[in-house]
Amino acid sequence: MTPSLSTAVKGVHLNLDRAGQWLAPLTLRLFIAWEFFESGLEKFNGQNWFEDIQDRFPFPFDHLPATLNWELSMWAELIGALAILIGLGTRFSAVSLIVVTVVATAAVHWPADWSSLSELAQGYAITNKGFGNFKLPAIYLAALLPLVFAGAGKLSVDAWLARVFWQRHAR
């Protein structure tokens, strides 16, 4: 590469890195907020069907009343989605939604029986054709994990609170 082209490529990469610190986590937050708020709203406006699957919930949720599990799930999805949207308590909210997702996967999306990895792999689907349908929960987990490990990013209430906190305590 010529020096001017190399400099231009480095400049593009630097600008993408700067923009990424603001936009990459925001993109994940918008996606997660939409998906989980929509799910929570369906529960808010719908009938509790957890009683039918309560025995498939993992411990300790299998010992809680179905009504309580419904409420916990609904409010975790609604409040967690809004918190992630604005980037407030992002790590806590993401962990909470991971718990909701793991419970939902175990109770609803994981195949009841599978005897080989190829059979299990058939469950990596959107619709259940007898092998489960854990593709969406896997995508949600993949989107939530960066928020747990890296936080909400620079365009968030968490980042603003951190700046305010460190400015006050740096004096």
C-alpha positions as CSV (number, residue, x, y, z in Angstrom):
1,M,0.0,0.0,0.0
2,T,1.1,3.5,-0.7
3,P,1.7,5.7,2.4
4,S,-1.3,7.9,1.7
5,L,-3.6,4.9,1.2
6,S,-2.3,3.4,4.4
7,T,-2.9,6.6,6.3
8,A,-6.4,6.8,4.9
9,V,-7.2,3.2,5.9
10,K,-5.8,3.8,9.4
11,G,-7.9,7.0,9.7
12,V,-11.0,5.1,8.7
13,H,-10.3,2.3,11.2
14,L,-9.7,4.9,13.9
15,N,-13.0,6.7,13.2
16,L,-14.8,3.4,13.1
17,D,-13.3,2.4,16.5
18,R,-14.4,5.8,17.9
19,A,-17.9,5.5,16.5
20,G,-18.1,1.8,17.6
21,Q,-17.6,2.8,21.3
22,W,-20.8,4.7,21.0
23,L,-22.9,2.8,18.4
24,A,-22.1,-0.9,18.8
25,P,-23.5,-1.2,22.4
26,L,-26.4,1.0,21.5
27,T,-27.3,-1.2,18.6
28,L,-27.3,-4.3,20.9
29,R,-29.3,-2.3,23.5
30,L,-32.0,-1.3,21.0
31,F,-32.3,-4.9,19.7
32,I,-32.5,-6.4,23.2
33,A,-34.9,-3.7,24.5
34,W,-37.3,-4.2,21.5
35,E,-37.3,-8.0,21.8
36,F,-37.7,-8.3,25.6
37,F,-40.2,-5.4,25.9
38,E,-42.3,-7.0,23.2
39,S,-42.2,-10.3,25.1
40,G,-43.0,-8.7,28.4
41,L,-45.9,-6.8,26.8
42,E,-47.4,-10.0,25.4
43,K,-47.3,-11.4,29.0
44,F,-48.8,-8.2,30.4
45,N,-51.7,-8.4,27.9
46,G,-52.0,-12.2,27.8
47,Q,-53.1,-15.2,29.9
48,N,-50.6,-17.0,32.2
49,W,-49.7,-20.3,30.5
50,F,-46.8,-21.1,32.8
51,E,-49.0,-23.5,34.8
52,D,-48.9,-25.9,31.9
53,I,-45.1,-26.0,31.8
54,Q,-44.2,-25.3,35.5
55,D,-42.7,-28.8,35.9
56,R,-40.2,-28.1,33.2
57,F,-38.8,-25.0,34.9
58,P,-35.2,-25.4,36.3
59,F,-34.5,-25.1,40.0
60,P,-35.4,-23.0,41.9
61,F,-38.2,-21.7,39.6
62,D,-39.9,-25.1,39.5
63,H,-40.6,-24.6,43.3
64,L,-42.3,-21.2,42.8
65,P,-45.9,-20.7,42.0
66,A,-46.6,-20.3,38.3
67,T,-48.3,-16.9,38.9
68,L,-45.1,-15.6,40.6
69,N,-42.9,-17.0,37.8
70,W,-45.2,-15.2,35.3
71,E,-44.9,-11.9,37.1
72,L,-41.2,-12.2,37.6
73,S,-40.7,-13.0,33.9
74,M,-43.0,-10.2,32.8
75,W,-41.6,-7.5,35.0
76,A,-38.0,-8.6,34.3
77,E,-38.7,-8.3,30.6
78,L,-40.5,-5.0,30.8
79,I,-38.3,-3.2,33.3
80,G,-35.1,-4.8,32.1
81,A,-35.8,-3.8,28.5
82,L,-36.4,-0.2,29.5
83,A,-33.3,-0.1,31.7
84,I,-31.2,-1.5,28.9
85,L,-32.7,0.9,26.4
86,I,-31.5,3.9,28.3
87,G,-28.4,2.1,29.6
88,L,-29.2,2.2,33.3
89,G,-28.1,-0.7,35.4
90,T,-27.3,-2.4,32.1
91,R,-25.1,-5.2,33.5
92,F,-27.7,-6.2,36.2
93,S,-30.5,-6.0,33.7
94,A,-28.6,-8.1,31.1
95,V,-27.9,-10.8,33.8
96,S,-31.6,-10.8,34.8
97,L,-32.6,-11.2,31.2
98,I,-30.1,-14.0,30.8
99,V,-31.7,-15.8,33.7
100,V,-35.2,-15.3,32.0
101,T,-33.8,-16.6,28.7
102,V,-32.1,-19.7,30.3
103,V,-35.3,-20.6,32.1
104,A,-37.4,-20.1,28.9
105,T,-35.0,-22.2,27.0
106,A,-35.1,-25.0,29.5
107,A,-38.9,-25.0,29.8
108,V,-40.0,-24.2,26.3
109,H,-37.3,-24.2,23.6
110,W,-34.9,-27.0,24.4
111,P,-35.8,-30.4,22.8
112,A,-37.5,-32.9,25.2
113,D,-35.4,-35.7,23.9
114,W,-32.2,-35.9,21.8
115,S,-29.7,-38.7,21.4
116,S,-27.0,-37.1,19.2
117,L,-25.5,-33.7,18.6
118,S,-26.9,-33.8,15.1
119,E,-30.4,-34.3,16.5
120,L,-29.7,-31.5,19.0
121,A,-28.5,-29.2,16.2
122,Q,-31.9,-29.6,14.5
123,G,-33.3,-27.6,17.5
124,Y,-31.3,-24.6,16.4
125,A,-34.4,-23.3,14.6
126,I,-37.1,-20.7,14.9
127,T,-40.0,-23.1,14.6
128,N,-40.2,-26.4,16.6
129,K,-40.4,-29.4,14.3
130,G,-40.0,-31.9,17.1
131,F,-36.4,-31.0,18.0
132,G,-36.9,-27.8,20.0
133,N,-36.4,-24.3,18.8
134,F,-33.6,-22.6,20.7
135,K,-32.2,-20.3,17.9
136,L,-33.8,-17.1,19.2
137,P,-32.8,-17.7,22.8
138,A,-29.2,-18.4,21.6
139,I,-29.2,-15.1,19.7
140,Y,-30.5,-13.2,22.7
141,L,-27.8,-14.7,24.9
142,A,-25.2,-13.7,22.3
143,A,-26.5,-10.1,22.3
144,L,-26.8,-10.0,26.1
145,L,-23.3,-11.3,27.0
146,P,-21.4,-8.2,25.5
147,L,-23.6,-6.0,27.6
148,V,-22.7,-8.0,30.7
149,F,-19.0,-7.9,30.0
150,A,-18.5,-4.5,28.3
151,G,-21.5,-2.5,29.7
152,A,-23.8,-0.2,28.0
153,G,-21.2,1.9,26.1
154,K,-20.6,5.6,26.0
155,L,-24.1,6.6,25.0
156,S,-25.9,5.5,28.2
157,V,-27.0,6.7,31.6
158,D,-24.5,4.3,33.1
159,A,-21.6,6.1,31.3
160,W,-23.0,9.5,32.3
161,L,-23.3,8.4,36.0
162,A,-19.7,7.0,35.9
163,R,-18.4,10.3,34.5
164,V,-20.3,12.3,37.2
165,F,-19.0,10.0,39.9
166,W,-15.4,10.1,38.9
167,Q,-15.4,13.8,38.4
168,R,-16.7,14.3,42.0
169,H,-14.3,11.8,43.5
170,A,-11.2,13.0,41.4
171,R,-11.1,16.2,43.3
